[in-house]
Amino acid sequence: MKIIRMNLLDGNSRSKTAAFFDFQTPDEITIKGFRLVNGSNGLFISAPDSKGKDGKYYESVLLPKELKKKLEKLAVDEYNKSKS
């Protein structure tokens, strides 16, 4: 698994989103539209989502807990590398 695109957002933005990123699985499947978010406990990832008819947002990509944890570490490391 690897990050293939990391777009950092301007630090002056009021948004909690720090970056957008895409990643590629070992089978070369690319999943686009993940976000790296600044939360009260540090950075975390947020999957792409879409608004339902009820006005709530639902994730478009569901990842198993272990895979999400691995991807989060990969994304935070790439973000820190891109910032410097």
C-alpha positions in Angstrom: 0.0 0.0 0.0 1.4 3.4 -0.9 0.3 7.1 -1.0 0.3 8.3 -4.6 -0.9 11.8 -4.0 -0.8 14.1 -1.0 -2.2 17.7 -1.4 -1.5 19.8 1.6 -4.0 22.6 2.3 -3.0 26.1 3.3 -2.6 26.4 7.0 -4.6 29.7 7.0 -7.8 27.8 6.1 -10.5 27.6 8.8 -11.1 24.0 7.7 -9.8 21.1 10.0 -8.7 19.3 6.8 -4.9 19.3 6.6 -4.6 17.4 3.3 -6.3 15.3 0.7 -4.6 12.1 -0.5 -5.1 9.1 -2.7 -3.5 5.6 -2.1 -2.9 2.5 -4.1 -3.3 -1.1 -2.9 -0.8 -3.8 -3.6 -3.2 -5.0 -6.4 -2.8 -1.5 -8.0 -6.3 -0.4 -7.1 -6.3 3.4 -6.6 -8.7 4.9 -4.1 -9.1 8.7 -4.2 -10.5 11.3 -2.0 -9.3 10.5 1.5 -8.7 13.4 3.9 -6.2 13.9 6.7 -8.0 15.8 9.4 -6.6 17.8 12.4 -8.6 16.6 15.4 -8.4 17.4 19.1 -6.2 14.2 19.5 -4.0 14.8 16.5 -4.2 13.8 12.8 -6.6 11.1 11.6 -7.9 9.9 8.3 -11.4 10.3 6.9 -12.7 8.2 4.0 -14.5 9.8 1.0 -18.1 10.3 1.8 -21.3 11.5 0.1 -24.5 13.1 1.4 -27.5 10.9 1.6 -31.2 11.9 0.9 -31.6 12.3 4.7 -28.9 15.0 4.8 -26.4 12.8 6.7 -22.9 11.9 5.3 -22.0 8.3 4.6 -18.5 6.9 3.9 -18.1 5.6 0.4 -15.1 3.4 1.3 -15.2 1.1 4.4 -11.9 -0.2 5.6 -11.3 -2.9 8.3 -9.9 -1.4 11.5 -6.4 -2.8 11.1 -6.1 -1.5 7.5 -7.4 1.9 8.5 -4.8 2.1 11.3 -2.0 1.1 8.9 -3.2 3.7 6.3 -3.5 6.4 8.9 0.2 5.9 10.0 1.3 5.9 6.3 -0.7 9.1 5.6 0.6 10.9 8.7 4.2 9.9 7.9 3.8 11.1 4.3 2.2 14.4 5.5 5.0 15.1 7.9 7.6 14.3 5.2 5.7 16.6 2.7 5.6 19.5 5.2 9.3 19.7 5.7 
